[in-house]
């Protein structure tokens, strides 16, 4: 199993009003354990657990980045 934290940045012009929508969509992705709106450089953090790195890549590339309002992501993979 691979556990990771994915930081999500929303587009600057899209930020207002979309945080709840993006958070709801992120929470529905299979493999997402928890998702929270946060303050700082990023707008959303998602804790995920998947079977391998290929599944993590699909989750990030195909599902998370396809959500309207997501500008960029940064993934932190846990090693223990």
VOSE-608951 format. One record per residue: residue number from 1; residue in three letters; chain; x, y, z of N, C-alpha, C, CB in turn. Coordinates in steps of 0.001 Angstrom, whole numbers. Glycine has a CB too. Example, Ala and Ser with C-alpha at 12.3 -4.5 7.8 and 13.67 -1.06 7.14 Angstrom:
{seq:1; type:Ala; mol:A; nx:13190; ny:-5690; nz:7800; cax:12300; cay:-4500; caz:7800; cx:13200; cy:-3300; cz:7800; cbx:11308; cby:-4473; cbz:9046}
{seq:2; type:Ser; mol:A; nx:12850; ny:-2250; nz:7080; cax:13670; cay:-1060; caz:7140; cx:12900; cy:30; cz:7870; cbx:14084; cby:-598; cbz:5725}
END
This chain:
{seq:1; type:Unk; mol:A; nx:836; ny:-1190; nz:0; cax:0; cay:0; caz:0; cx:878; cy:1251; cz:0; cbx:-949; cby:0; cbz:1218}
{seq:2; type:Unk; mol:A; nx:392; ny:2274; nz:-664; cax:1073; cay:3569; caz:-718; cx:149; cy:4605; cz:-93; cbx:1456; cby:3963; cbz:-2194}
{seq:3; type:Unk; mol:A; nx:682; ny:5321; nz:886; cax:-68; cay:6418; caz:1503; cx:630; cy:7710; cz:1120; cbx:-162; cby:6258; cbz:3072}
{seq:4; type:Unk; mol:A; nx:-156; ny:8728; nz:804; cax:414; cay:10011; caz:394; cx:-517; cy:11142; cz:806; cbx:664; cby:10044; cbz:-1133}
{seq:5; type:Unk; mol:A; nx:58; ny:12332; nz:834; cax:-711; cay:13553; caz:1039; cx:-578; cy:14369; cz:-236; cbx:-215; cby:14360; cbz:2305}
{seq:6; type:Unk; mol:A; nx:-1698; ny:14802; nz:-774; cax:-1695; cay:15581; caz:-2001; cx:-2188; cy:16985; cz:-1685; cbx:-2573; cby:14913; cbz:-3095}
{seq:7; type:Unk; mol:A; nx:-1333; ny:17950; nz:-1989; cax:-1663; cay:19346; caz:-1787; cx:-2270; cy:19874; cz:-3086; cbx:-403; cby:20175; cbz:-1361}
{seq:8; type:Unk; mol:A; nx:-3362; ny:20594; nz:-2982; cax:-4085; cay:21074; caz:-4159; cx:-4160; cy:22599; cz:-4129; cbx:-5509; cby:20458; cbz:-4223}
{seq:9; type:Unk; mol:A; nx:-3767; ny:23212; nz:-5228; cax:-3880; cay:24666; caz:-5369; cx:-4995; cy:24946; cz:-6371; cbx:-2515; cby:25314; cbz:-5835}
{seq:10; type:Unk; mol:A; nx:-5878; ny:25858; nz:-6009; cax:-6955; cay:26253; caz:-6913; cx:-6507; cy:27450; cz:-7742; cbx:-8248; cby:26587; cbz:-6125}
{seq:11; type:Unk; mol:A; nx:-7100; ny:27597; nz:-8920; cax:-6798; cay:28750; caz:-9762; cx:-7202; cy:30032; cz:-9062; cbx:-7507; cby:28636; cbz:-11115}
{seq:12; type:Unk; mol:A; nx:-6394; ny:31076; nz:-9175; cax:-6624; cay:32327; caz:-8453; cx:-7977; cy:32953; cz:-8778; cbx:-5523; cby:33312; cbz:-8768}
{seq:13; type:Unk; mol:A; nx:-8363; ny:32949; nz:-10038; cax:-9635; cay:33577; caz:-10410; cx:-10817; cy:32681; cz:-10102; cbx:-9636; cby:33935; cbz:-11885}
{seq:14; type:Unk; mol:A; nx:-10536; ny:31395; nz:-9858; cax:-11622; cay:30452; caz:-9604; cx:-11805; cy:30163; cz:-8123; cbx:-11369; cby:29162; cbz:-10342}
{seq:15; type:Unk; mol:A; nx:-10930; ny:30702; nz:-7284; cax:-10918; cay:30329; caz:-5879; cx:-12227; cy:30640; cz:-5166; cbx:-9795; cby:31026; cbz:-5185}
{seq:16; type:Unk; mol:A; nx:-12755; ny:31817; nz:-5373; cax:-13926; cay:32247; caz:-4626; cx:-15127; cy:31358; cz:-4927; cbx:-14254; cby:33700; cbz:-4948}
{seq:17; type:Unk; mol:A; nx:-15618; ny:30712; nz:-3907; cax:-16820; cay:29899; caz:-4039; cx:-16590; cy:28477; cz:-4505; cbx:-17737; cby:30550; cbz:-4966}
{seq:18; type:Unk; mol:A; nx:-15424; ny:28151; nz:-4998; cax:-15195; cay:26797; caz:-5505; cx:-14549; cy:25866; cz:-4493; cbx:-14341; cby:26857; cbz:-6725}
{seq:19; type:Unk; mol:A; nx:-14053; ny:26395; nz:-3398; cax:-13356; cay:25540; caz:-2440; cx:-14243; cy:24394; cz:-1971; cbx:-12886; cby:26361; cbz:-1241}
{seq:20; type:Unk; mol:A; nx:-15476; ny:24685; nz:-1577; cax:-16380; cay:23638; caz:-1098; cx:-16684; cy:22630; cz:-2194; cbx:-17679; cby:24250; cbz:-579}
{seq:21; type:Unk; mol:A; nx:-16879; ny:23111; nz:-3410; cax:-17161; cay:22226; caz:-4536; cx:-15978; cy:21302; cz:-4820; cbx:-17500; cby:23045; cbz:-5785}
{seq:22; type:Unk; mol:A; nx:-14783; ny:21877; nz:-4875; cax:-13582; cay:21082; caz:-5125; cx:-13378; cy:20086; cz:-3988; cbx:-12339; cby:21993; cbz:-5280}
{seq:23; type:Unk; mol:A; nx:-13532; ny:20526; nz:-2759; cax:-13369; cay:19660; caz:-1601; cx:-14338; cy:18479; cz:-1660; cbx:-13578; cby:20455; cbz:-309}
{seq:24; type:Unk; mol:A; nx:-15574; ny:18745; nz:-2022; cax:-16562; cay:17677; caz:-2152; cx:-16191; cy:16681; cz:-3236; cbx:-17923; cby:18262; cbz:-2444}
{seq:25; type:Unk; mol:A; nx:-15718; ny:17179; nz:-4374; cax:-15318; cay:16298; caz:-5471; cx:-14077; cy:15481; cz:-5125; cbx:-15061; cby:17114; cbz:-6727}
{seq:26; type:Unk; mol:A; nx:-13115; ny:16092; nz:-4457; cax:-11911; cay:15369; caz:-4041; cx:-12292; cy:14252; cz:-3072; cbx:-10884; cby:16335; cbz:-3384}
{seq:27; type:Unk; mol:A; nx:-13172; ny:14537; nz:-2132; cax:-13579; cay:13557; caz:-1130; cx:-14240; cy:12325; cz:-1739; cbx:-14521; cby:14196; cbz:-146}
{seq:28; type:Unk; mol:A; nx:-14838; ny:12458; nz:-2899; cax:-15543; cay:11351; caz:-3555; cx:-14632; cy:10425; cz:-4352; cbx:-16596; cby:11898; cbz:-4466}
{seq:29; type:Unk; mol:A; nx:-13377; ny:10797; nz:-4544; cax:-12461; cay:9989; caz:-5344; cx:-12087; cy:8735; cz:-4552; cbx:-11185; cby:10804; cbz:-5733}
{seq:30; type:Unk; mol:A; nx:-12252; ny:7545; nz:-5153; cax:-11839; cay:6321; caz:-4464; cx:-10348; cy:6371; cz:-4133; cbx:-12154; cby:5079; cbz:-5326}
{seq:31; type:Unk; mol:A; nx:-10021; ny:6045; nz:-2898; cax:-8637; cay:6102; caz:-2435; cx:-8370; cy:7295; cz:-1536; cbx:-7703; cby:6142; cbz:-3612}
{seq:32; type:Unk; mol:A; nx:-9235; ny:8300; nz:-1585; cax:-9077; cay:9466; caz:-707; cx:-9654; cy:9111; cz:661; cbx:-9788; cby:10741; cbz:-1307}
{seq:33; type:Unk; mol:A; nx:-8804; ny:9174; nz:1674; cax:-9220; cay:8860; caz:3042; cx:-9876; cy:10079; cz:3685; cbx:-8013; cby:8389; cbz:3887}
{seq:34; type:Unk; mol:A; nx:-9203; ny:11225; nz:3573; cax:-9689; cay:12487; caz:4137; cx:-9283; cy:13618; cz:3219; cbx:-9139; cby:12718; cbz:5573}
{seq:35; type:Unk; mol:A; nx:-10085; ny:14669; nz:3228; cax:-9728; cay:15885; caz:2498; cx:-10183; cy:17074; cz:3330; cbx:-10375; cby:15913; cbz:1062}
{seq:36; type:Unk; mol:A; nx:-9337; ny:18096; nz:3379; cax:-9631; cay:19281; caz:4182; cx:-9279; cy:20540; cz:3412; cbx:-8866; cby:19241; cbz:5513}
{seq:37; type:Unk; mol:A; nx:-10077; ny:21596; nz:3602; cax:-9711; cay:22929; caz:3122; cx:-8685; cy:23472; cz:4113; cbx:-10981; cby:23891; cbz:2996}
{seq:38; type:Unk; mol:A; nx:-7649; ny:24126; nz:3594; cax:-6581; cay:24641; caz:4458; cx:-6220; cy:26063; cz:4044; cbx:-5329; cby:23726; cbz:4395}
{seq:39; type:Unk; mol:A; nx:-5503; ny:26753; nz:4925; cax:-4981; cay:28078; caz:4637; cx:-3511; cy:27956; cz:4271; cbx:-5177; cby:29032; cbz:5842}
{seq:40; type:Unk; mol:A; nx:-3010; ny:28861; nz:3462; cax:-1601; cay:28869; caz:3112; cx:-1400; cy:28823; cz:1611; cbx:-894; cby:27705; cbz:3765}
{seq:41; type:Unk; mol:A; nx:-270; ny:28291; nz:1207; cax:90; cay:28228; caz:-212; cx:-867; cy:27326; cz:-996; cbx:1530; cby:27725; cbz:-369}
{seq:42; type:Unk; mol:A; nx:-1426; ny:26314; nz:-324; cax:-2369; cay:25399; caz:-957; cx:-3750; cy:25610; cz:-365; cbx:-1919; cby:23930; cbz:-785}
{seq:43; type:Unk; mol:A; nx:-4757; ny:25124; nz:-1063; cax:-6135; cay:25338; caz:-647; cx:-6815; cy:24088; cz:-96; cbx:-6922; cby:25859; cbz:-1796}
{seq:44; type:Unk; mol:A; nx:-6360; ny:22925; nz:-526; cax:-6943; cay:21651; caz:-104; cx:-5808; cy:20666; cz:124; cbx:-7962; cby:21104; cbz:-1165}
{seq:45; type:Unk; mol:A; nx:-5949; ny:19816; nz:1152; cax:-5026; cay:18708; caz:1367; cx:-5854; cy:17426; cz:1386; cbx:-4201; cby:18885; cbz:2704}
{seq:46; type:Unk; mol:A; nx:-5355; ny:16406; nz:693; cax:-6035; cay:15118; caz:652; cx:-5078; cy:14023; cz:1098; cbx:-6577; cby:14826; cbz:-765}
{seq:47; type:Unk; mol:A; nx:-5526; ny:13203; nz:2020; cax:-4769; cay:12020; caz:2420; cx:-5306; cy:10857; cz:1605; cbx:-4882; cby:11743; cbz:3971}
{seq:48; type:Unk; mol:A; nx:-4426; ny:10149; nz:928; cax:-4858; cay:9052; caz:61; cx:-4115; cy:7772; cz:409; cbx:-4634; cby:9408; cbz:-1416}
{seq:49; type:Unk; mol:A; nx:-4761; ny:6648; nz:118; cax:-4121; cay:5341; caz:256; cx:-4532; cy:4509; cz:-954; cbx:-4522; cby:4630; cbz:1612}
{seq:50; type:Unk; mol:A; nx:-3537; ny:4048; nz:-1693; cax:-3758; cay:3278; caz:-2912; cx:-2833; cy:2067; cz:-2901; cbx:-3519; cby:4151; cbz:-4181}
{seq:51; type:Unk; mol:A; nx:-3049; ny:1142; nz:-3851; cax:-2265; cay:-108; caz:-3810; cx:-839; cy:51; cz:-4307; cbx:-2949; cby:-1165; cbz:-4630}
{seq:52; type:Unk; mol:A; nx:-592; ny:986; nz:-5252; cax:763; cay:1147; caz:-5781; cx:926; cy:2530; cz:-6415; cbx:1077; cby:42; cbz:-6815}
{seq:53; type:Unk; mol:A; nx:2145; ny:2803; nz:-6881; cax:2429; cay:4117; caz:-7465; cx:1662; cy:4371; cz:-8757; cbx:3907; cby:4252; cbz:-7728}
{seq:54; type:Unk; mol:A; nx:1380; ny:3327; nz:-9509; cax:592; cay:3495; caz:-10737; cx:-809; cy:3994; cz:-10415; cbx:515; cby:2170; cbz:-11517}
{seq:55; type:Unk; mol:A; nx:-1401; ny:3430; nz:-9373; cax:-2734; cay:3873; caz:-8972; cx:-2689; cy:5302; cz:-8436; cbx:-3320; cby:2926; cbz:-7912}
{seq:56; type:Unk; mol:A; nx:-1632; ny:5644; nz:-7729; cax:-1473; cay:7020; caz:-7241; cx:-1372; cy:7992; cz:-8411; cbx:-223; cby:7140; cbz:-6339}
{seq:57; type:Unk; mol:A; nx:-635; ny:7606; nz:-9435; cax:-504; cay:8442; caz:-10623; cx:-1850; cy:8630; cz:-11313; cbx:504; cby:7830; cbz:-11595}
{seq:58; type:Unk; mol:A; nx:-2608; ny:7564; nz:-11460; cax:-3941; cay:7668; caz:-12087; cx:-4871; cy:8548; cz:-11266; cbx:-4566; cby:6275; cbz:-12259}
{seq:59; type:Unk; mol:A; nx:-4834; ny:8379; nz:-9940; cax:-5682; cay:9189; caz:-9073; cx:-5362; cy:10671; cz:-9253; cbx:-5503; cby:8774; cbz:-7598}
{seq:60; type:Unk; mol:A; nx:-4070; ny:10980; nz:-9246; cax:-3647; cay:12383; caz:-9352; cx:-3879; cy:12946; cz:-10748; cbx:-2175; cby:12516; cbz:-8987}
{seq:61; type:Unk; mol:A; nx:-3381; ny:12257; nz:-11753; cax:-3435; cay:12754; caz:-13132; cx:-4840; cy:12728; cz:-13724; cbx:-2513; cby:11941; cbz:-14003}
{seq:62; type:Unk; mol:A; nx:-5528; ny:11591; nz:-13588; cax:-6799; cay:11393; caz:-14287; cx:-8012; cy:11902; cz:-13515; cbx:-6983; cby:9940; cbz:-14586}
{seq:63; type:Unk; mol:A; nx:-7966; ny:11827; nz:-12200; cax:-9152; cay:12165; caz:-11421; cx:-9046; cy:13524; cz:-10739; cbx:-9402; cby:11103; cbz:-10388}
{seq:64; type:Unk; mol:A; nx:-8002; ny:13699; nz:-9949; cax:-7894; cay:14926; caz:-9168; cx:-7678; cy:16150; cz:-10044; cbx:-6767; cby:14807; cbz:-8172}
{seq:65; type:Unk; mol:A; nx:-6738; ny:16069; nz:-10976; cax:-6451; cay:17235; caz:-11833; cx:-7553; cy:17529; cz:-12839; cbx:-5155; cby:17019; cbz:-12574}
{seq:66; type:Unk; mol:A; nx:-8492; ny:16598; nz:-13001; cax:-9614; cay:16816; caz:-13913; cx:-10741; cy:17620; cz:-13267; cbx:-10152; cby:15483; cbz:-14398}
{seq:67; type:Unk; mol:A; nx:-10654; ny:17850; nz:-11966; cax:-11702; cay:18591; caz:-11259; cx:-11625; cy:20075; cz:-11626; cbx:-11569; cby:18402; cbz:-9719}
{seq:68; type:Unk; mol:A; nx:-12757; ny:20633; nz:-11989; cax:-12841; cay:22045; caz:-12343; cx:-12361; cy:22911; cz:-11181; cbx:-14282; cby:22421; cbz:-12735}
{seq:69; type:Unk; mol:A; nx:-11423; ny:23798; nz:-11449; cax:-10899; cay:24706; caz:-10441; cx:-9529; cy:24310; cz:-9917; cbx:-11853; cby:24791; cbz:-9305}
{seq:70; type:Unk; mol:A; nx:-9110; ny:23043; nz:-10146; cax:-7787; cay:22607; caz:-9684; cx:-6731; cy:23160; cz:-10636; cbx:-7699; cby:21043; cbz:-9600}
{seq:71; type:Unk; mol:A; nx:-5810; ny:23932; nz:-10084; cax:-4743; cay:24543; caz:-10876; cx:-3485; cy:23685; cz:-10879; cbx:-4420; cby:25932; cbz:-10344}
{seq:72; type:Unk; mol:A; nx:-3103; ny:23178; nz:-9697; cax:-1909; cay:22339; caz:-9608; cx:-1988; cy:21470; cz:-8371; cbx:-628; cby:23198; cbz:-9582}
{seq:73; type:Unk; mol:A; nx:-1119; ny:20442; nz:-8345; cax:-1028; cay:19556; caz:-7188; cx:438; cy:19296; cz:-6864; cbx:-1777; cby:18223; cbz:-7449}
{seq:74; type:Unk; mol:A; nx:686; ny:18919; nz:-5629; cax:2006; cay:18461; caz:-5213; cx:1789; cy:17269; cz:-4283; cbx:2832; cby:19613; cbz:-4504}
{seq:75; type:Unk; mol:A; nx:2470; ny:16169; nz:-4555; cax:2249; cay:14932; caz:-3833; cx:3430; cy:14615; cz:-2922; cbx:2010; cby:13787; cbz:-4808}
{seq:76; type:Unk; mol:A; nx:3109; ny:14251; nz:-1685; cax:4107; cay:13842; caz:-698; cx:3819; cy:12387; cz:-339; cbx:4078; cby:14770; cbz:582}
{seq:77; type:Unk; mol:A; nx:4726; ny:11493; nz:-720; cax:4543; cay:10065; caz:-478; cx:5162; cy:9712; cz:875; cbx:5181; cby:9214; cbz:-1624}
{seq:78; type:Unk; mol:A; nx:4394; ny:9010; nz:1703; cax:4881; cay:8577; caz:3015; cx:5761; cy:7349; cz:2834; cbx:3699; cby:8270; cbz:3984}
{seq:79; type:Unk; mol:A; nx:6872; ny:7284; nz:3585; cax:7766; cay:6148; caz:3435; cx:7662; cy:5154; cz:4580; cbx:9175; cby:6628; cbz:3317}
{seq:80; type:Unk; mol:A; nx:6910; ny:5444; nz:5605; cax:6694; cay:4482; caz:6695; cx:5281; cy:4565; cz:7192; cbx:7667; cby:4726; cbz:7848}
END
